[in-house]
Amino acid sequence: MTPEKLQNDSQTLHRFIQLHCDKKHHDVPKKKGVLEVAFQEKSLCELPYHLCEECETLFIYAYGRLKNCPHEHKPSCRKCPNPCYEKSMWNKMAKVMMFSGMQLGLTKIRKLFFK
């Protein structure tokens, strides 16, 4: 995986999980933190987050899996021949991705039609 791919995928992961937490866990106490995205010991960026404990755990878990992906050309996790996610975490991530994907799609449509 390239540093650019890791940074891009980490930012996407951050955006999806933050959106999910903001919408689904709005009444749960949140904790602030910063995830440092690094490739081969070189810092690429920092991702500040404000997540509930459940979403923070998922975010850190998913970043760890992403960072340690053994594939040179990373496939989507859904199509990976050797999935590294534990089944329970995969199910949680699938729910986050479906929800946030729909929200982001609807947001784009709203911006086009309701400026």
Beta strands, then each sheet from edge to edge (+ up, - down):
strand 1: 31-39
strand 2: 42-51
sheet 1: 1+ 2-
end
